[in-house]
Amino acid sequence: MRAVVFAERVATLKWLQETLPTALGLKPENVGLLHGGLSDVEQQSIVDQFKRGNSPLRVLVTGDVASEGVNLHAECHHLIHFDIPWSLIRIEQRNGRIDRFGQRQKPQITTLLLNPHNTRFSGDIKVLTRLMEREYEAHTVLNDVASLMGQYSVKQEEDAIRDVLLGKKDFEDVVGEPDADPDSGDLWDFLDFEALKNDQETESITVEKPLGLYSTDLDFLDEALNEAFGDPHKVLGWTVHAGHGLAELNPPVDLQHRLGYLPQDYLSERRVTERLKLATTVDAGTRELNRARESDDMSWPEAHYLGPLHPVLDWARDRALSEMSRSEVLVVRGDVDAAQVLLMGTLMNRRGQVVSKAFIAVDFPDPSNPTFCLSEPLEDLGEHLSSIGVDAKATNPGPVTRGSDLEVWWQCDDGHAFPARINYRCKQKKRTCPVDTGRMLLIGTNDLATKEPALVKDWDRERNGFSPSEVVPGTKSYAWTCKNGHTQHTSVGNRRRARGCTNCASAERVARGCSKTPPG
């Protein structure tokens, strides 16, 4: 368990750092201190330590220097307000360090509220208690607290609360309620807050399919690099490790310039400008992120996740397009009964940014009358392209011979699509499918997790470094760890014949009811 403790004064922070180890039964290195008096390098070092899963740092004592722009949720979901700021905005900023997107646990936020013996301070504590209660109500209903006081400034909110503590203003006049009276003229009167509080059902949202001809960003990147460089492996050292969800290349100067917008500590720590490594699947990206969290000396993943907005995609697109001259256009040739033209209309703002776009299919059904056409708006471009056979696996090279070394896509009787050169395919006496023979991975069809669901219960992902869905069954040895803690290194075939761990009794083996022969 880890916790973040917020306090206002540096003297209070230092006192907490000295007191907490003894009070909590911790070692001094288990409690860290973060405040504005430290250098940027020292602050970043402490934050990085707190993010790592294997770091000895368990409690981070910090001031409001960490209340904005610092993510502390990677390994922590406990936050304590040792003292209370006089601003709803500041309270919300503090809570947002752990209560944010990517948090895997329910945030536990605690506020220290004293019960003083001296009645002189009881009114102050009452005001601050009501402030925290009002913040919780506003966050629950509105997910925004700034509108309650209408100041939209930490300094102005602090001044307003100071007037309440001095008795110059009433608390209710300064801090409004989320469920304000309908006749109050409040900004939020048009909302039914009680209905929002009690409504547990949310309307399902349909996620649109991404528009494009490529099923993955890696497919697009690979084809763009081949178009731009001819042989990207020779020119850039471009390598794809499909079984592990990774790809890498040596960035040229123009790509290095674009990568300069990424965090500088990431660029230097992982030497990205020398060798850029990409995680091309969600599983691979998660694996690399977890490794970084558990690392003693690295805070960034070795492989950067290849998402739709990654700068390497924009760079590859521009390099591929630059290979076309001004007199060239992209076309698809084919012997069709009637021609169809796809049009895209865009609406741009003054900055030239596209704010809306629409696609229209224009058909020319009568070749003898090219001026006659029929137009139809398209709701889903990707679905339309797939319906007419234009997708990532489409090839349109024109006439080819049996001896052509052009690599095209083929489809077996079972519907498995795979790439192969024309001359290689024509020379095969028995034209087998690489998916069926286990020479090509197709997740959900021939991967180990799909073929051997019982055996993979003992799969040791930590030792193997990848999931069983990323490999096909073969003769290679892998690490297996049973529920009793026995670790063995053996092939899938040997594991299947033993029906599990050979150190365990037959009745305890995970695949005891399975056949010793591989599934068909």
Residue, then its C-alpha position, 0 to 999 in steps of 0.5 A: m500500500r502507498a499513500v500521498v499526504f498533502a500539507e501546506r507548510v514546509a515545516t509541517l512536511k518536514w515534521l511529518q517526514e520525521t514522525l511518520p516512520t516511527a508512527l507507522g513502523l516504517k524505515p526512513e527510506n519508506v517516507g519521501l519529501l516533495h516541496g517547491g524548495l527542491s530542484d526540478v531534478e530532485q522533484q522528478s527523481i522522487v516522483d519517478q521513485f513513487k511510480r515504480g512498483n519495486s521502490p521502497l518509497r511507501v509514503l510521499v509527503t508533499g506540498d501543493v507543488a504536486s497538486e498540478g500536473v503530477n501523476l501519482h496514481a500508478e501505484c497509489h490510490h490513498l490520499i490524505h489531506f493533513d491540513i485543508p486548503w481554503s480553496l475548492i479548486r486546490i482540493e480538487q487539484r490535490n485529489g486529481r493526483i490519484d483520482r484520474f484516468g488510468q487508476r485501477q483502484k477506487p481512490q481512498i481520500t481522507t481528510l484530517l479534521l480535529n476536534p479542538h478543546n479550545t472553543r476559539f477554533s471550533g468555528d474554523i473547524k466547522v467551516l473547513t468541514r463544511l468546505m470538504e463536504r461541499e467539495y465531495e457533493a460537487h465532485t459527485v454531481l458535477n465533477d467540477v467544483a469551481s462553479l460553486m464559488g464562482q471565483y475560478s481562482v485559487k487566490q480569490e477562493e482563499d480570500a472568500i473563505r478567509d472572510v467567512l472565517l473572520g465572520k464577514k460573510d456567511f458560508e452559504d453565501v460564499v459556497g453554493e450548493p450543487d442542488a441549488d433552489p430552483d428559484s435562486g437563479d443559479l447557473w445550474d438550475f436547469l439540471d436535475f441534480e437529484a436525478l443525476k445522483n440516483d440515476q445508475e444507468t447510462e446509455s450505451i455509446t456506439v463507437e464508430k469503426p476507424l476509417g481507413l484501409y488498414s486493420t492496424d497502425l503497424d500495417f499502415l506504417d510498414e507499407a508507408l516505409n516500404e513505399a518511401f524507402g523501398d527496402p526499409h530494413k536496409v535503409l532504416g534497420w526496420t524490423v518487426h517482431a510480430g510474435h512479441g508485438l514489437a517493431e523497431l527502426n533507426p530514426p533518420v534526422d527528419l524523424q528525430h526532429r519530430l520525436g523532439y516533441l516527446p518528453q525529453d527524459y524519455l528521449s534521453e533515458r531510452r536513447v530514442t533518437e538512436r533506436l526507436k522501439l515500438a509496442t504494436t499491440v495493447d498487450a505488448g504496450t501493457r507488458e512494457l509499461n509494467r516492466a518500467r514500473e518494476s525497474d530499479d533504474m528506468s522510469w519509461p517503457e523500452a518500447h513506446y506504444l504505437g497509437p494513432l497519434h504517434p508522430v512516427l505515423d505522420w512522418a511515415r505518411d509524409r515520406a510516402l507521399s513525398e515519393m509521388s510527383r505532382s503529376e501522379v495520383l493514387v488510383v485503383r485499376g480494375d475491370v468493373d461493370a461501372a465506375q465509382v468515384l469516392l468524394m470527400g467534402t470537408l469543412m475547415n475553420r480559419r486555421g485550416q483545421v478540418v472540423s467536419k467531413a463527409f463521404i459520398a459515393v458517385d456511381f456512373p452506371d452507363p459507360s456510354n453516358p459518362t455525364f449521368c451519375l448517381s450519388e449516395p452519402l456514406e455513413d461508414l466509409g470503412e464498411h463501404l470499402s470492405s463491402i466492395g473489396v478494398d481493404a488492407k489486403a487488396t492488391n492491384p498490380g495489373p497483369v502478372t506472370r507466374g514468375s513474378d516475385l511480387e508479394v500479394w495476399w492469398q486466402c485459403d478455403d478456411g478463409h485465412a488470409f496470408p501474404a506470399r510471393i507469386n512465384y513461390r506460391c506457383k512452385q509449391k506442389k502442395r499449396t498449404c496455408p501457413v496458418d493451418t501449418g503453424r508457420m504464421l500466427l493468427i490470434g484466435t485461430n492457431d495461437l497457443a492460448t486458443k489451441e491449448p486453453a487447459l495447458v496455458k493455465d500454467w503459462d509463466r508470463e513473467r519468465n516467458g516475457f509474453s502471453p500464450s496468445e502471441v505464439v503458435p504451438g511448436t517445438k520450442s521450450y517455454a517456462w511453465t509454473c503450476k499452482n503448487g509453484h513448480t517451474q519447468h522448461t519444456s515444449v508444448g508437446n511434452r507438456r501436453r503428453a504429461r497433461g501438466c506438471t510432472n512434479c504434481a500428482s495426476a489428479e492435480r494436473v491442469a490438463r488431466g482430462c485432455s487428450k495427449t494428441p494435439p487438437g485438430 
